[in-house]
Structures are given as C-alpha cells and as structure tokens.
Amino acid sequence: MAGNKRFEQSDFNKYLRKSKTLEVKTQGLRRSDFLVFGLKFLDRSQGQDFQDWEANKILSKALDRISGLCSMTLQQAISSQIVTIYGNGLPPNSRFKIPQNLPDDTEWASIRIQGKERIIGFIENGFVFQVVFLDKEHLFYPSIKKHT
C-alpha cells in the first residue's frame, strides 16, 4: 500500500521558528478609544466566582453587558450610568478588602449588570477595565435602603 506522498514531500524546516525572529511587544496594549477588559487582578477569595454567577443566571447577562461596553468609550459608559467611578480607596462600610497586589489608593469603579449585581474593578491607562471582584449582593459599596 502506497503512503501519502504529500507528507513525504513536505519541507517541515520551513515551519520551524528561528531564534530571535519573533518580535516581542514590550509597550503593552495600544491605546484604544473603546473599553477593553482584563482579568489579571481577579480576586477569587472575595465576592463570587464565575460558577456562582452562572448558577444564578448572571454570567450571561454580565458577558452581554461587557460585550456592549467594548463598543463604548469610558466617557460614554459613565454618561450611560453603566460604569461608576468611586474614587481612591475602599468605599465606607465596604465588605471587601483591598487585595495585597493592589495599592491602597486604587481608584475603584463598578459596572452595573442588573439590580444589585456589579462587577468591581479599576480603570487602567484610561481604557482597560481590570476586573477585581464579582459582587452580586452590592456589598462593595453598600447603600442605605430607601422606603423600607
């Protein structure tokens, strides 16, 4: 039985990567007009995890919200009252603690998903929303209940 000649004739050497041929980007992300998202600082020890949000049917809503925000600037997201900037340091009465890998003066922000559900993080370089916490109970910035 004859083998497949196509593979016998292939020159595999042309697919080998030669040293120092890959350009490494050291400048990080290029400036964007639209929001982008990072999970580098996600703290799984506070708030909830993705599995919890999926079980409570929040995760798909959160991803829809993030998808929509990816076509908005930070200013548009703030004007639309989807993103809120809280300022430096934790809000008063917050049930969360600042993770050790973040400075105490981090300028916190949140994304409103629906009702009480929020994604908490901070804005980096003016356009990267770094997710830190998933907060389904609005405990990062608890508010006083009205009309109860």
N, C-alpha and C positions, 0 to 999 in steps of 0.2 A: 504494500500500500504506500503510495507516494505521500510525503508530507506537504504541508502548505508552504510553497516556495516564497510566498510573500514575506513571511517572517524570516526565512533564511537569508534573504537579500537585504533586509533592513540594516541600516547603519546605526546601531544603538549609541555610538560615540557622539553623534550629533545632539543627543538628548542629555548628555552628562553636563552638569554645571561646572564650569571652570571657576577656580577661585578668583575672588575679587571682581566678579562680573555683575553681581547684584548690587544695585545702588540702595543704600540704606537711608531712609528718611530720618534725619535727626531733628528736624524742625517741628515735628508733631503734625497735628491736623492743620490744614489750610483754613484760613478764616472763611466762615460761611455766613451768609445772610440769614439762613434758616437754622432753627434749633436742631441740635443733634444730641444723642443720649449716650451716656456711659454708665457701666455697672461696676467700674473699678473699685468704688468705695462702698458697695452694698454691704450693710451690716445685717447679717442673718441672726444675730443674737438678740436683737430688739425688734419689736413690731412683729410682722408676719413674714412668711416666706411665700414663694410663688405657688406652692402646692395648696396652701391655705386659701390664697386668693382664687385659685382655680376651683377648689371645692365649693367656695362661696359664690361662684359665678361672677367674680370681679375681674379676674385676669384678662378675659377677652375685652371687657369694657376699657380696662387700663391700656391695653395694646391699641385699641381703636383710638383712644384719646392721644396716645403718643404718636400714632400714625398721622393724625390730623395736625399735631403740633410740629411735625417735621416739615410742614409747608408754611410755617409761620415764623416770623421774627420774634425775638423775645419781647419787643415792644408791643407787637400785635397780640401776643399771648397774654400779656399783662392787661392791656386795654380790654380784651375779651373776658377778663376775670377768670381765666383758666389757670394762670400762673400768678402766685402771690409771692412777693419778696418780703421776708420778715425782718431782715437786718442781721447784725452781728450777734453772736451768742445765742444760747437757747432761749426760747420764749419763757415768760414766767409760768410756773406750775407745769412745765413740760414733764411728761412721764418718761422721756428719753434722756439718755446721757450721750455726750459727745464721744464718738469713737476715738480711741487713742491715736489713730493715724490721721486725725484731722485737728487743725489748730482750734483753740478756744474761740477765736474771733471769726469763725466761718460765717459767711453771710448766707443764712438759710432761706430756702424757697420751697414752695409746695405746688403741686399740680392737683387741681380738683378733678376727681374722677366722677363721682356722683354722691349725693348725700354727704355722709361723713367721710367717705373714703378719700385718702390723699396719698400721693407719692411725695416723699420728702427728700430734699437734696440741696444742692447748691449750684450756682452758675459759675462755670469756669471759662475764662477767656471771652466772656460776653456772649457765648452761643452754645456751650456744651452744658447740658443739664446732667450733673452727676447724681445718680440715684443713690441714696444712703439708706432710707427706711421705707417700708410699706406700712401704712398706718390706716387700717380700716375702721378704727374707733375714734379718730380725731383726737388722739392723746398727745400728739406732738405739740399742738397749740390748742389746749382745751379752752373752750369758750363757755361763758356762763349761759345756762339755758334760759330762754326767754319765754314768757307766757306759760309757766308751769306751776 
